[in-house]
Amino acid sequence: MGSLAKAVRFEGEMLWVDLLDGRTLGVPLAYFPRLLRATPEQRAVYEISGGGSGLHWPELDEDILVAGLLAGIGDQTRHHESAA
């Protein structure tokens, strides 16, 4: 079955991803500055893509891979933003 997302929710400054295998993954929003700065309404509009392998927020142009979350990888664009 693999580690695929079935639902997403936010509590405080945490992103919670429910996986099909029964696990729930919690990640601080600090890993994803666009989600951290977004309104609750913007965060609520997301898509589960790739059969559950990815998460996408169209309005925020944010894409997150479940495999990346499991590996502890945050927003890779922050390095480019800070260098600009």
GULO-31241 format. One record per atom (N, C-alpha, C, CB): residue in one letter; z, x, y. Coordinates in nm, 2 decimals, padded with zeros to 4 digits, m for minus. Glycine has a CB too. Example, Ala and Ser with C-alpha at 12.3 -4.5 7.8 and 13.67 -1.06 7.14 Angstrom:
2
<code:A; pz:00.78; px:01.32; py:m00.57>
<code:A; pz:00.78; px:01.23; py:m00.45>
<code:A; pz:00.78; px:01.32; py:m00.33>
<code:A; pz:00.90; px:01.13; py:m00.45>
<code:S; pz:00.71; px:01.28; py:m00.22>
<code:S; pz:00.71; px:01.37; py:m00.11>
<code:S; pz:00.79; px:01.29; py:00.00>
<code:S; pz:00.57; px:01.41; py:m00.06>
This chain:
84
<code:M; pz:00.00; px:00.08; py:m00.12>
<code:M; pz:00.00; px:00.00; py:00.00>
<code:M; pz:00.00; px:00.09; py:00.13>
<code:M; pz:00.12; px:m00.09; py:00.00>
<code:G; pz:00.07; px:00.20; py:00.12>
<code:G; pz:00.07; px:00.29; py:00.24>
<code:G; pz:00.16; px:00.23; py:00.35>
<code:G; pz:m00.07; px:00.31; py:00.30>
<code:S; pz:00.17; px:00.30; py:00.45>
<code:S; pz:00.25; px:00.26; py:00.57>
<code:S; pz:00.17; px:00.19; py:00.67>
<code:S; pz:00.33; px:00.39; py:00.63>
<code:L; pz:00.17; px:00.06; py:00.66>
<code:L; pz:00.09; px:m00.02; py:00.75>
<code:L; pz:00.18; px:m00.11; py:00.83>
<code:L; pz:m00.02; px:m00.10; py:00.68>
<code:A; pz:00.14; px:m00.13; py:00.96>
<code:A; pz:00.22; px:m00.21; py:01.05>
<code:A; pz:00.19; px:m00.36; py:01.03>
<code:A; pz:00.19; px:m00.18; py:01.20>
<code:K; pz:00.29; px:m00.44; py:01.04>
<code:K; pz:00.27; px:m00.59; py:01.03>
<code:K; pz:00.32; px:m00.66; py:01.16>
<code:K; pz:00.34; px:m00.65; py:00.91>
<code:A; pz:00.41; px:m00.60; py:01.23>
<code:A; pz:00.46; px:m00.66; py:01.36>
<code:A; pz:00.52; px:m00.55; py:01.45>
<code:A; pz:00.56; px:m00.76; py:01.33>
<code:V; pz:00.52; px:m00.58; py:01.58>
<code:V; pz:00.58; px:m00.49; py:01.68>
<code:V; pz:00.67; px:m00.57; py:01.77>
<code:V; pz:00.46; px:m00.42; py:01.76>
<code:R; pz:00.78; px:m00.51; py:01.81>
<code:R; pz:00.87; px:m00.57; py:01.90>
<code:R; pz:00.94; px:m00.46; py:01.99>
<code:R; pz:00.98; px:m00.66; py:01.83>
<code:F; pz:00.99; px:m00.51; py:02.10>
<code:F; pz:01.06; px:m00.41; py:02.19>
<code:F; pz:01.20; px:m00.46; py:02.21>
<code:F; pz:00.98; px:m00.40; py:02.33>
<code:E; pz:01.29; px:m00.37; py:02.22>
<code:E; pz:01.43; px:m00.40; py:02.25>
<code:E; pz:01.48; px:m00.29; py:02.34>
<code:E; pz:01.52; px:m00.41; py:02.12>
<code:G; pz:01.51; px:m00.32; py:02.46>
<code:G; pz:01.56; px:m00.22; py:02.56>
<code:G; pz:01.44; px:m00.12; py:02.58>
<code:G; pz:01.68; px:m00.15; py:02.51>
<code:E; pz:01.47; px:00.01; py:02.56>
<code:E; pz:01.37; px:00.11; py:02.57>
<code:E; pz:01.33; px:00.16; py:02.43>
<code:E; pz:01.43; px:00.23; py:02.66>
<code:M; pz:01.32; px:00.07; py:02.34>
<code:M; pz:01.28; px:00.11; py:02.20>
<code:M; pz:01.16; px:00.03; py:02.16>
<code:M; pz:01.40; px:00.09; py:02.10>
<code:L; pz:01.07; px:00.09; py:02.09>
<code:L; pz:00.96; px:00.02; py:02.02>
<code:L; pz:01.00; px:00.02; py:01.87>
<code:L; pz:00.82; px:00.10; py:02.04>
<code:W; pz:00.99; px:m00.11; py:01.82>
<code:W; pz:01.02; px:m00.13; py:01.68>
<code:W; pz:00.89; px:m00.17; py:01.61>
<code:W; pz:01.13; px:m00.23; py:01.66>
<code:V; pz:00.86; px:m00.11; py:01.50>
<code:V; pz:00.74; px:m00.14; py:01.42>
<code:V; pz:00.78; px:m00.18; py:01.28>
<code:V; pz:00.64; px:m00.02; py:01.42>
<code:D; pz:00.76; px:m00.30; py:01.24>
<code:D; pz:00.78; px:m00.35; py:01.10>
<code:D; pz:00.66; px:m00.31; py:01.02>
<code:D; pz:00.81; px:m00.50; py:01.10>
<code:L; pz:00.69; px:m00.24; py:00.90>
<code:L; pz:00.59; px:m00.20; py:00.81>
<code:L; pz:00.58; px:m00.29; py:00.69>
<code:L; pz:00.61; px:m00.05; py:00.77>
<code:L; pz:00.46; px:m00.30; py:00.64>
<code:L; pz:00.43; px:m00.38; py:00.52>
<code:L; pz:00.52; px:m00.35; py:00.40>
<code:L; pz:00.29; px:m00.38; py:00.48>
<code:D; pz:00.56; px:m00.22; py:00.39>
<code:D; pz:00.64; px:m00.18; py:00.28>
<code:D; pz:00.79; px:m00.21; py:00.29>
<code:D; pz:00.62; px:m00.03; py:00.26>
<code:G; pz:00.83; px:m00.28; py:00.40>
<code:G; pz:00.96; px:m00.32; py:00.42>
<code:G; pz:01.04; px:m00.24; py:00.52>
<code:G; pz:01.03; px:m00.33; py:00.29>
<code:R; pz:00.99; px:m00.12; py:00.55>
<code:R; pz:01.07; px:m00.04; py:00.65>
<code:R; pz:01.04; px:m00.09; py:00.79>
<code:R; pz:01.02; px:00.11; py:00.63>
<code:T; pz:01.14; px:m00.05; py:00.88>
<code:T; pz:01.12; px:m00.07; py:01.02>
<code:T; pz:01.14; px:00.06; py:01.09>
<code:T; pz:01.23; px:m00.18; py:01.07>
<code:L; pz:01.05; px:00.09; py:01.18>
<code:L; pz:01.05; px:00.22; py:01.24>
<code:L; pz:01.08; px:00.20; py:01.39>
<code:L; pz:00.91; px:00.29; py:01.23>
<code:G; pz:01.18; px:00.27; py:01.44>
<code:G; pz:01.22; px:00.27; py:01.58>
<code:G; pz:01.19; px:00.40; py:01.65>
<code:G; pz:01.37; px:00.24; py:01.59>
<code:V; pz:01.12; px:00.38; py:01.77>
<code:V; pz:01.08; px:00.50; py:01.84>
<code:V; pz:01.11; px:00.47; py:01.99>
<code:V; pz:00.92; px:00.52; py:01.83>
<code:P; pz:01.17; px:00.57; py:02.06>
<code:P; pz:01.20; px:00.56; py:02.20>
<code:P; pz:01.07; px:00.54; py:02.28>
<code:P; pz:01.28; px:00.67; py:02.25>
<code:L; pz:01.07; px:00.45; py:02.38>
<code:L; pz:00.96; px:00.43; py:02.46>
<code:L; pz:00.93; px:00.56; py:02.54>
<code:L; pz:00.98; px:00.31; py:02.55>
<code:A; pz:01.02; px:00.65; py:02.56>
<code:A; pz:01.00; px:00.77; py:02.63>
<code:A; pz:00.89; px:00.85; py:02.57>
<code:A; pz:01.13; px:00.86; py:02.64>
<code:Y; pz:00.86; px:00.83; py:02.44>
<code:Y; pz:00.75; px:00.90; py:02.37>
<code:Y; pz:00.61; px:00.85; py:02.42>
<code:Y; pz:00.76; px:00.87; py:02.22>
<code:F; pz:00.61; px:00.73; py:02.48>
<code:F; pz:00.49; px:00.66; py:02.52>
<code:F; pz:00.50; px:00.61; py:02.66>
<code:F; pz:00.45; px:00.55; py:02.43>
<code:P; pz:00.48; px:00.70; py:02.76>
<code:P; pz:00.51; px:00.66; py:02.90>
<code:P; pz:00.44; px:00.53; py:02.95>
<code:P; pz:00.47; px:00.77; py:02.99>
<code:R; pz:00.32; px:00.51; py:02.90>
<code:R; pz:00.25; px:00.39; py:02.95>
<code:R; pz:00.32; px:00.26; py:02.90>
<code:R; pz:00.10; px:00.38; py:02.89>
<code:L; pz:00.37; px:00.26; py:02.78>
<code:L; pz:00.45; px:00.15; py:02.73>
<code:L; pz:00.59; px:00.14; py:02.81>
<code:L; pz:00.48; px:00.16; py:02.58>
<code:L; pz:00.64; px:00.26; py:02.84>
<code:L; pz:00.77; px:00.26; py:02.91>
<code:L; pz:00.76; px:00.20; py:03.05>
<code:L; pz:00.82; px:00.40; py:02.92>
<code:R; pz:00.65; px:00.23; py:03.11>
<code:R; pz:00.62; px:00.18; py:03.25>
<code:R; pz:00.57; px:00.03; py:03.25>
<code:R; pz:00.53; px:00.27; py:03.32>
<code:A; pz:00.52; px:m00.02; py:03.14>
<code:A; pz:00.46; px:m00.15; py:03.13>
<code:A; pz:00.56; px:m00.26; py:03.15>
<code:A; pz:00.38; px:m00.17; py:03.00>
<code:T; pz:00.51; px:m00.38; py:03.19>
<code:T; pz:00.60; px:m00.49; py:03.20>
<code:T; pz:00.62; px:m00.55; py:03.06>
<code:T; pz:00.54; px:m00.60; py:03.29>
<code:P; pz:00.72; px:m00.63; py:03.03>
<code:P; pz:00.73; px:m00.70; py:02.90>
<code:P; pz:00.61; px:m00.78; py:02.87>
<code:P; pz:00.86; px:m00.79; py:02.91>
<code:E; pz:00.55; px:m00.84; py:02.97>
<code:E; pz:00.43; px:m00.92; py:02.94>
<code:E; pz:00.31; px:m00.84; py:02.90>
<code:E; pz:00.39; px:m01.00; py:03.07>
<code:Q; pz:00.30; px:m00.72; py:02.95>
<code:Q; pz:00.19; px:m00.62; py:02.91>
<code:Q; pz:00.22; px:m00.57; py:02.77>
<code:Q; pz:00.18; px:m00.51; py:03.01>
<code:R; pz:00.34; px:m00.54; py:02.74>
<code:R; pz:00.38; px:m00.49; py:02.61>
<code:R; pz:00.35; px:m00.60; py:02.50>
<code:R; pz:00.52; px:m00.45; py:02.60>
<code:A; pz:00.36; px:m00.73; py:02.54>
<code:A; pz:00.35; px:m00.83; py:02.44>
<code:A; pz:00.21; px:m00.86; py:02.39>
<code:A; pz:00.41; px:m00.96; py:02.50>
<code:V; pz:00.11; px:m00.80; py:02.47>
<code:V; pz:m00.03; px:m00.82; py:02.43>
<code:V; pz:m00.08; px:m00.70; py:02.36>
<code:V; pz:m00.12; px:m00.85; py:02.56>
<code:Y; pz:m00.07; px:m00.70; py:02.23>
<code:Y; pz:m00.11; px:m00.59; py:02.14>
<code:Y; pz:m00.19; px:m00.64; py:02.03>
<code:Y; pz:00.01; px:m00.51; py:02.10>
<code:E; pz:m00.26; px:m00.55; py:01.96>
<code:E; pz:m00.34; px:m00.58; py:01.84>
<code:E; pz:m00.30; px:m00.48; py:01.74>
<code:E; pz:m00.49; px:m00.57; py:01.87>
<code:I; pz:m00.29; px:m00.53; py:01.61>
<code:I; pz:m00.28; px:m00.44; py:01.50>
<code:I; pz:m00.42; px:m00.41; py:01.45>
<code:I; pz:m00.19; px:m00.50; py:01.39>
<code:S; pz:m00.45; px:m00.28; py:01.45>
<code:S; pz:m00.59; px:m00.24; py:01.42>
<code:S; pz:m00.60; px:m00.17; py:01.29>
<code:S; pz:m00.65; px:m00.16; py:01.53>
<code:G; pz:m00.72; px:m00.15; py:01.24>
<code:G; pz:m00.74; px:m00.07; py:01.11>
<code:G; pz:m00.66; px:m00.12; py:00.99>
<code:G; pz:m00.70; px:00.07; py:01.14>
<code:G; pz:m00.64; px:m00.25; py:00.98>
<code:G; pz:m00.57; px:m00.31; py:00.87>
<code:G; pz:m00.42; px:m00.28; py:00.87>
<code:G; pz:m00.63; px:m00.26; py:00.74>
<code:G; pz:m00.37; px:m00.23; py:00.99>
<code:G; pz:m00.23; px:m00.20; py:01.00>
<code:G; pz:m00.20; px:m00.05; py:01.03>
<code:G; pz:m00.16; px:m00.24; py:00.88>
<code:S; pz:m00.31; px:00.03; py:01.03>
<code:S; pz:m00.29; px:00.17; py:01.05>
<code:S; pz:m00.27; px:00.21; py:01.20>
<code:S; pz:m00.41; px:00.25; py:00.99>
<code:G; pz:m00.31; px:00.12; py:01.29>
<code:G; pz:m00.29; px:00.15; py:01.43>
<code:G; pz:m00.24; px:00.03; py:01.51>
<code:G; pz:m00.43; px:00.19; py:01.48>
<code:L; pz:m00.20; px:00.06; py:01.63>
<code:L; pz:m00.15; px:m00.04; py:01.73>
<code:L; pz:m00.23; px:m00.01; py:01.86>
<code:L; pz:00.00; px:m00.03; py:01.75>
<code:H; pz:m00.27; px:m00.12; py:01.92>
<code:H; pz:m00.35; px:m00.11; py:02.04>
<code:H; pz:m00.31; px:m00.21; py:02.15>
<code:H; pz:m00.50; px:m00.13; py:02.01>
<code:W; pz:m00.29; px:m00.16; py:02.27>
<code:W; pz:m00.26; px:m00.24; py:02.39>
<code:W; pz:m00.38; px:m00.23; py:02.48>
<code:W; pz:m00.13; px:m00.19; py:02.46>
<code:P; pz:m00.47; px:m00.33; py:02.48>
<code:P; pz:m00.59; px:m00.33; py:02.55>
<code:P; pz:m00.57; px:m00.31; py:02.70>
<code:P; pz:m00.67; px:m00.45; py:02.53>
<code:E; pz:m00.48; px:m00.38; py:02.76>
<code:E; pz:m00.46; px:m00.38; py:02.91>
<code:E; pz:m00.40; px:m00.24; py:02.95>
<code:E; pz:m00.36; px:m00.49; py:02.95>
<code:L; pz:m00.33; px:m00.18; py:02.86>
<code:L; pz:m00.27; px:m00.05; py:02.89>
<code:L; pz:m00.35; px:00.07; py:02.85>
<code:L; pz:m00.13; px:m00.04; py:02.83>
<code:D; pz:m00.46; px:00.05; py:02.77>
<code:D; pz:m00.54; px:00.16; py:02.71>
<code:D; pz:m00.45; px:00.25; py:02.63>
<code:D; pz:m00.61; px:00.23; py:02.82>
<code:E; pz:m00.36; px:00.19; py:02.55>
<code:E; pz:m00.27; px:00.27; py:02.47>
<code:E; pz:m00.30; px:00.24; py:02.32>
<code:E; pz:m00.12; px:00.23; py:02.49>
<code:D; pz:m00.32; px:00.35; py:02.24>
<code:D; pz:m00.35; px:00.34; py:02.10>
<code:D; pz:m00.25; px:00.43; py:02.03>
<code:D; pz:m00.49; px:00.38; py:02.07>
<code:I; pz:m00.18; px:00.38; py:01.93>
<code:I; pz:m00.08; px:00.45; py:01.85>
<code:I; pz:m00.12; px:00.44; py:01.70>
<code:I; pz:00.06; px:00.40; py:01.88>
<code:L; pz:m00.12; px:00.55; py:01.63>
<code:L; pz:m00.14; px:00.55; py:01.49>
<code:L; pz:00.00; px:00.54; py:01.42>
<code:L; pz:m00.22; px:00.67; py:01.44>
<code:V; pz:00.01; px:00.46; py:01.32>
<code:V; pz:00.14; px:00.45; py:01.24>
<code:V; pz:00.17; px:00.58; py:01.18>
<code:V; pz:00.13; px:00.33; py:01.14>
<code:A; pz:00.07; px:00.65; py:01.13>
<code:A; pz:00.10; px:00.78; py:01.07>
<code:A; pz:00.15; px:00.88; py:01.17>
<code:A; pz:m00.04; px:00.84; py:01.01>
<code:G; pz:00.11; px:00.87; py:01.29>
<code:G; pz:00.17; px:00.95; py:01.40>
<code:G; pz:00.31; px:00.92; py:01.43>
<code:G; pz:00.08; px:00.94; py:01.53>
<code:L; pz:00.34; px:00.79; py:01.43>
<code:L; pz:00.48; px:00.75; py:01.45>
<code:L; pz:00.57; px:00.81; py:01.34>
<code:L; pz:00.50; px:00.60; py:01.45>
<code:L; pz:00.52; px:00.80; py:01.21>
<code:L; pz:00.60; px:00.85; py:01.10>
<code:L; pz:00.62; px:01.00; py:01.11>
<code:L; pz:00.53; px:00.81; py:00.97>
<code:A; pz:00.52; px:01.07; py:01.17>
<code:A; pz:00.53; px:01.21; py:01.18>
<code:A; pz:00.61; px:01.25; py:01.31>
<code:A; pz:00.39; px:01.27; py:01.19>
<code:G; pz:00.65; px:01.16; py:01.39>
<code:G; pz:00.73; px:01.19; py:01.51>
<code:G; pz:00.64; px:01.23; py:01.62>
<code:G; pz:00.82; px:01.30; py:01.48>
<code:I; pz:00.51; px:01.20; py:01.62>
<code:I; pz:00.42; px:01.24; py:01.73>
<code:I; pz:00.42; px:01.13; py:01.84>
<code:I; pz:00.28; px:01.26; py:01.67>
<code:G; pz:00.44; px:01.17; py:01.96>
<code:G; pz:00.44; px:01.08; py:02.07>
<code:G; pz:00.31; px:01.09; py:02.14>
<code:G; pz:00.55; px:01.12; py:02.17>
<code:D; pz:00.30; px:01.04; py:02.26>
<code:D; pz:00.18; px:01.03; py:02.34>
<code:D; pz:00.12; px:01.17; py:02.37>
<code:D; pz:00.21; px:00.96; py:02.48>
<code:Q; pz:00.00; px:01.19; py:02.32>
<code:Q; pz:m00.06; px:01.32; py:02.33>
<code:Q; pz:m00.12; px:01.34; py:02.47>
<code:Q; pz:m00.17; px:01.34; py:02.23>
<code:T; pz:m00.14; px:01.24; py:02.55>
<code:T; pz:m00.20; px:01.25; py:02.68>
<code:T; pz:m00.10; px:01.30; py:02.78>
<code:T; pz:m00.26; px:01.12; py:02.72>
<code:R; pz:00.03; px:01.30; py:02.75>
<code:R; pz:00.13; px:01.34; py:02.85>
<code:R; pz:00.11; px:01.49; py:02.89>
<code:R; pz:00.27; px:01.31; py:02.80>
<code:H; pz:00.06; px:01.57; py:02.80>
<code:H; pz:00.04; px:01.71; py:02.83>
<code:H; pz:m00.08; px:01.73; py:02.93>
<code:H; pz:00.01; px:01.79; py:02.70>
<code:H; pz:m00.18; px:01.64; py:02.91>
<code:H; pz:m00.29; px:01.65; py:03.01>
<code:H; pz:m00.25; px:01.59; py:03.14>
<code:H; pz:m00.41; px:01.57; py:02.95>
<code:E; pz:m00.17; px:01.48; py:03.15>
<code:E; pz:m00.13; px:01.42; py:03.27>
<code:E; pz:m00.04; px:01.52; py:03.35>
<code:E; pz:m00.05; px:01.30; py:03.25>
<code:S; pz:00.05; px:01.59; py:03.28>
<code:S; pz:00.14; px:01.69; py:03.35>
<code:S; pz:00.06; px:01.81; py:03.40>
<code:S; pz:00.25; px:01.73; py:03.27>
<code:A; pz:m00.05; px:01.84; py:03.34>
<code:A; pz:m00.13; px:01.96; py:03.38>
<code:A; pz:m00.22; px:01.93; py:03.50>
<code:A; pz:m00.21; px:02.01; py:03.26>
<code:A; pz:m00.24; px:01.80; py:03.52>
<code:A; pz:m00.34; px:01.77; py:03.63>
<code:A; pz:m00.27; px:01.78; py:03.76>
<code:A; pz:m00.39; px:01.63; py:03.61>
